[in-house]
């Protein structure tokens, strides 16, 4: 199993556990969890999400069986960890074609907020990296300071709002029924779960405290489902404070996420937007709860830039397929606007950490350069087919490359003809099992394709599969080697990969990018038309910054060559002779 499959499957399982959305978890792993996807990885992620969803249902059912009185154990209808509620029956959302352009405009604004959030968080992360670096004590103190800040803002939030936060517990609410095409009025009472009075008079409750002094999941439920109208200053202050605190919190040395903060802040703005529209156009029969849902989806799409998985997660969590269209429009509009300004937040942090995760499509500059423009004129790090242990130890110690081209230097020793590729782990394993010999072999062994019965491995590699494993830590092997071992010889040809993928140095960089994405490669040897090794491309060499540097260097060399040819054509004297 490729170790790169574990993060993708873990991301899918996490979404399935949190939102009860196994299909959405698989799609999230496809969009954000991996840069190389295959059918095998699909069913592995699907199996992980299925197992996770079943386990969560069993555990929540057992918890409710012990804490909520007698219930039939095994009825797997309990909600997930993060519940959006069900929009059915009396809670059904009313929306029509009139809402769609208003939703598009709302989520264009969500895209702007998402881009602003990502830019602020990127700048804050760079500042953290510069000031705190890797000091654990400073990171701990920062976490304590941010926790104190959140507590102070949360405690002062209902007080600063003042009288605007208090509202009647029971209100008369008018709403429009699309089935009967009539307006209806009814008395609606605020739900007791999460309701806070917080110094309000009897018969009233504090909306600011009810949104803040509770779990974020309950705040999302209130914004999604309650028919009571929120005070506009409460929604405005809650959105601004929650938005800014989420920006500060994301990136701390704590396991904090992006889904719930983006959904909660987006739902607050969407509810504010919907109530303003309802006040301006009372005859349209708009439902502010609908705009809370699409605002949450738009904020998630504007920050994380996920579309398909966000739609499926929300549809699965709400158990209402009829909401798919407005949610799809929301995430697409927000992503379209956000992409005009910067990348998604996940991609930003991936690039800041230097993780070589490739995007689905190569940068547009990749068609402007060849592979050879990525390399300098110095010789690449290579290994001879038959090398000494001392040379091998020197190469493994002086650099941390994960793979090395094996070359044939020819009779005169002036060539670097590519013959195969060998990984660092195999080299360390060869040193561990002492596969070297004191005398130089009379002939190169080549590769033995005789298969070991029951293992399906070449006979020459059977010794690599037996015994304890040593990974790529050469420092642990040095004490086992003596001075005489450094003069011994090691034939690498039986253990290298002679059929490794290669690419010509004049190939467009965009083609190499697609090879890495499509084949899941980690490294690729570069050769010229005579099969001479010119270098080794890794995923880091295909980053957007590296490609931009290659384009800049190529243009600089082209300008210098143009000036030199122009000077030679007019026979200008050298500057020193003027």
N, C-alpha and C positions, 0 to 999 in steps of 0.2 A: 504494500500500500504506500502510495506517495504521501509523504508527510504534509504536502501542501493541501491534501484533501481534508485534513482535520480542521483547520480554521474555517473552511467553507461549510463543512457539516456542523461545526459548533455554532456558527452564526445562524444557520437555518434552524437548528434545535432551539436556540435562544429565543428567536422570534416566535416559534411555535409554542414554547412554554409561556411566554409573557402574554401573548394576545390570543392564544387558542387558534392560530392560523397556520396549520401545517403547510398548505399549498403556498401561502404567502411567504413562509420561511424559506421554502425551496427557491422561489423566485427572487427573494432578497439575496440569497447566496449567489444566484446567477448574476444579478446586477452588481453587487458590491463585494461579494465574498471571495471571488477567485478571478484570476486573469486567464485561466485555462480551464475549459469545461469539456466534459465528455459524457457519454451515455452512462458509463459506469459511475461517475460521480453524481449523476442525476439520481439514480436509484439509491445510492448510498445516502445522499441528503434526504431523499424522500423517506427512507427507512428510519433515519434519525428523527425526523419531524413526527412521523407516525408514532414511534416509540415514546417520544417526549410528550406528545399530546395525551397518549393513553396513561402515562405515568402521572402527569399533572391531574388528570381527571380522577384517577384513583385516590391520590393523596388528598385533594380538596374534598372529595366525597367522604373519606375517612375522617378528616378534620371536622367537617360539618356534622357527621354522625355522632361525634363525641361531644360537641359543644352546642348543638342546637336541638337536642332532644332526639327521640326515636325517629329514625328515618330508615328507609329501605336501602341497605348498603348495596352498592353496585349500580345505582341509577346515575349514569354519567351525564347528568344535565347541569352540573354546577358550573358557574362562570369561571373564566380564566383569571389569571393574576391581575391583568389590566382589562377591565370590563368597560365597553362602550355602551352597553344597554341595547335593548331591542326596540326598533322603531316599528311596532306593529300595534293593531287595535287602536285604542284611544291615543297612543303615542305616535301614530303614523305621521310622517312628514308630508306636508303639502308642498308640492313644487310643480311648476309647469314650464312651458317654453319661455314664458316671460322672465323666469329666473335665470335662464342660461346666460344672456349677455351681462346681467348684473353679476353673476358668478365669475365670468371671465374677467371683468374689470376688477372685481375683488381680488382675484388671484394674481392679476398683474401686479397689484400692490403687494401681495404676499411674496412674489418673486423679488421685488425690491427689498423688502424686509429681510428675506433670506440671504440675499447678496450682502446686505449691510451686516447681518449677523456673522456671516462667514469672514468678511474682511476684518471686523473688529476682533473676532476670536483669533484670526491668524496673527494680527499685530500683537495681541496679548500673549499668544504662545511664543512668538519670537522674543518678547520682553522677558517672559519666564525663563526661556532658555538662556538668555544673556545674563540675567541677574541671579537666578537660582542654580543654573547648570544641573549638576547631579547630586547636589548636597541634600542628603536625606532629611537632616534636621530642618533646613530651610523649607523644604517641600512640606514637611509636617506642620511647621509654623504657618505656612501659607494656607494650608487646609483649615487649621484652627481659626485663622483670621477671617477667611471667607465664611466659615460656619457662623462665626460671631456676627458678621455683616448681614447674613441672611436672617438670623434671629432678630437683630435690631430692626431691620426693614419690615419683617413680618409682624413684629410687635407694634411698631409705630404706624403701620399701614392703616388699620381701622381707625386709629386715633386721628391721623392727619386728614382722613376723608371727612370725619366729623358727622354732622347730621345727614349728609348725603348717603351714608351707608345704611341708614335705618329704613326699613320698608315693612308694610303690613304683611303679616303671615298669611292671611287670606285676602285675595284680590279678585276682582271681577275682570276676566280676560275675554276679549273678543277674538275669534279666529274664523278663518274662512275654510269651508269644507268644499273641496273640489268635486266630491260625488254629488252633492245636492246643489252646488253653486249658490250657497247662502252663507251669510255670516251668522255665527252662533256666539252666545255669551254664556259663561259659566263661572262659578266661584271655584278658584283653584287655591289650594293650601300648599305651602312650601313643605317639602319632604323633611321628616324629622332627622334622617340620617345626614350628618354633617351640618345641621342647622345650628348657628351660634347667635345668641342674643347680644352679648358683649355690650352691656350698659345701655341697650336700647329700651324704650318704654315697653310696658306689658302689651302684648298683642302684636309686637313688631320683632323683627330679627335683623341682625347685622349682616348685610350681604357681603361686605368686604371681609369680615371675619369668617363667614361661611366659605368663602373661596380660598382664604389663605390658611386658616387654622384647621386644615384637614389634609388628607392625602391628595396628591395631584390627580389620581384616578377619579376620586369623588368630585373634584372641581370640574373635571372634564364631563362627568355625568350630569352635574348641575347645568353646565353651559349647553349641553346637548339636548337635555330632556325637559327641563322645567319650562312651563308656559308663563310663569311669572316674569314680568319685565324687570330687568336689572337697571339700577341707576347708571346713567351714562358716565358720570365721574368715577364711579366704582370700576366699571369695565376699562375705562381709559387708564386709570392709575394702576390697576392690576396688570394690564397688558404691558405697560412700560416697565414697571418694576420687575415683573417675571421675565420679560425679554432680556433685560440687562443683566439680571442675576444669573440666568441660564448661560449667557455669553461668558460671564466670569467663571462660572462653575465648570463648564466643559473644558477639560484639559488639566484639571487638578489631579493629584496623585491619589484618586479614589475611583472606584468602579462606577462612574456616572455615565448615563446614556444620553442620547439625543432625541429618541422617539417621544417620550412623555413630555419633556419640556417644550418641544416644538408643537406637539398636539395641543397642549394646554394654552400656550400663548396664542397660537393660531385660532383656537376656539374662542378665546376672549375677544380678539380683534374681530372675528367673524360675527360674534354675537353683537358687538358694538355696531358694526357695519349694517347688520340686518335690522336692528332696532332703529337706526337713523333712517334707513330706507322705508321702514314701516311708518315712521312719523311723517316723512315727506310724501309718500304715496300710500295713504291709508286704504284707498279703494282697490289696490291690486291684490290684496289678500296674501301678502308675503309672510313667510314663516321665518322668524329670526333663528330658530333652531337649525334650519337648513343651512343658513350661512355660517353658523358655528361649526357644523360638520365640514363644509367645503373649505372654510378658513383653516381648520386644523389640517386637512389634507394638503391645502396649498402651502402652508408654512412648512410642512414636512417635505414637500417637493421642492420648495425654494431653498431649504437648508441642505438636505441630503441629496437632492436631485435624483430621487428614485421615483419611478412612474408606475410600472407594472406591479411591482411588489407592494407599493403603497396602496394601490387600488384594491388589490386582492386582500390585503391585510384588513383594511377598513370594511370591505364587504363581508369578509368572514367574521370579523368581530361584531358587526352589527346584525348579521344574519338577514340581510336585506339586499337582494340582487338588484332591486329597482334603483338603488342609490349608486350603481356602478357608473352610469353616464355622467352625472354631475361631479363625482369624485375624479373620474378620468379627465374631464375638462379642467378641473382645478389643478391637478398635479402637472398637467401638460403646460397650462398657461404659466404657472409659477416657474417651472423648469426652463421654459423658453426665455423668460425675462432674466432669471438668475444666471443662465449660461452666457448672457451678453456681457456680464461683469466679471465673474470669476468662476472657479470650479466649485464642486460640492464640498461640504465640510469634511467628509471622509477622505476625499482625494487630497484636500489641502494638508491634512495631518499626515497622510501617507507620504506625500512629497517632503514635508518638513522633517520627517524621521528618516528620509533617505531609503525607504523601502522600495525596491524595484518592481512595483506593480504596474503592469502595462495596461493602458486604456484600450477599449475595443478597436479604435482606429488610430493609425499613426498620425503624428502631427503633420500639418500641411507642409512644413519645411523639409520633411523626410524625402520628398521627391526631388529636392534641389541638390542633394549631395550623394556621393557614392560611399561605399563602405570604407574605401582607403582613406577618406578624409577624416576618419575617426582616430587614425593612428599617427604616431610620431615616427621619426626616422630611426629610432633606436631599435635594436633587435628584440624580438619577443622572447619571453621565457619559454624555453623548450627543453626537452629531455632526449638524449640519444637512445637508440634502440637498446644498446648495451652501455650502461653507465656505471660509475663507481658509487658505492654507498656514500662516500664523502660528498660527492657532487649532489647526490639526491638529498642528503641531509641539509646541505647548504641551500638548495632551492626551496625545500619545505620550510626552512627556518626564516629565510629572508623575505618571503612573501606568503600571503594567505590565499592564493588562488585555489579554487576548488577543482580545477581540471588543467591538464598540461598536454600540449601537442607532443607526440613522439615523432622524431624525424630521423631520416637517413642522410648523413652528411656527405656521402659519396666517397670516392677514392681520394680526392684531394682535400676533403674536409671543408669545402667552401660552399656546400649546398645545405638547404634545409627542406628536403623533400618530405612532405607529410606522409606518414605511414599509419598513424592511429592516434587515439586519444585515451588518456588514462586519468582516473580521478584521484584526488588526494587521499581518499579513504582507502583505496586499493593499495596505494604506495605505502601508507602507514601499516596496513595489514601485512604487506610483504616484508617490511622491516621487522614486524613483530614475530612472524613465523620463521625469520632468518632464511629467506628464499635465495640469498646471495651465495656466491661461491668464491673461493680464494683465487682461482685461476680464471682468466678471461676465456669464455667459451670459444671453441674453434669455429663454430658456425652459429648463426642466429636461429633460434628454435622455431620462430614463426608462431602461428596460432594452431593449437590442437583442437580440432572439431570433433574428436571422439567424445560421445556423450556418456556421462556416468549414469548407470541404470538406477532408476528411482529418484534421481535428482533433476534430470533434465538440464544439466550444466556441462560446459566443456570440462574435460578431464583436467586441464591445466588450471582451472579455477576451483577445483574441488577443495583444495586446502584453504581457500579464502572463506569457505562456508563453515568450516569446523573450528571449534575452540571459542574462547571468549572474544568478544568484539573490542576493537580499539578504533575509535572514531578518527578525528583529524587532529589530534593533539600530539604533535611531534615532541613536545617537551617531556611527555611521559615515557617516550621511547629512548631518548638520549642516554639515560643512565644504564640501559641494557646493552649499549654498543660500546665496544672497546676500540683502542687505536688500530688494532689489526683489522677490525671489521671495516674501517673507513677505506681500506685499500682493496676490499673485495669488489667483485663485479656482480651486476644484476641484469639479467636479460628481461626486458619489459614486454617483449613482443607476445609472449603467451597470455599476458594479462590485460593488454590494451584492447580497445575497441577499434578494429581496423575498418569498420564500416560506418564510422561516425559521419554525421551531416557536416558538410562544408559549404562555403559560399565563396564566389569569386570576388576579388577586391573591387571590381568595376560594377558590381551589382548595386542597384538603387537601394538606399537605406529603407525605403518603404517596404520593399520585398522582404528584407531581413526581418523587419518588424512583424510582418504577417507570419513569417515562419516561426518566430518565437511564440506568437499568440496561438497559432493553429496547432503547433506540435508540442507546446509546453516545454520548450527548451530552456536550459539555464545558461548554456554557453555554446558558441559556434566558432570553429576555426575558420580563419580567412586565408585563402591561398590565391596565388596568381595563376596565369594560364599555364605555367610550367609546374604547377602543384607545389610551389615553394611557399612555406608558411610565412605569412605577413603579420599575423596577430591573432587574438582571440577576443571575440565579442561576448560581453555579458549583458544581463538585463540593465545594469546601471548605465551602460554605454548607450542605451536606447531611451534614456529619460529625455524629457522635453528640454531640460536645461543643457544636456550634453549635445543634443541635436542642434540647438540654437548656437552653441559655441562652435560646432563644426561648420555651420553655415557662415558664421561671422569670420572664422579663420579662412575659409575658402574665398570669400569675397575680398578679404584683405590681401591674400596672396595674388588673387586675380588683378586687383588694382596695382599692386607692386609690379607684377609682370607687365602690365599695360604701360606703366610709366617707364620701365626699363626698355621696352621695345620702342616706345616713342623717342626716348633719348638716343637710342642707337640709330634710329632712322634719320635723325637730323644731325647726327654726329656732334652732340653737345659735349663740351669738355667736362671733366670731373670737377666737382665743387672745389677740391683742393688746389686746382690749377688756376682758379680765378683770382 
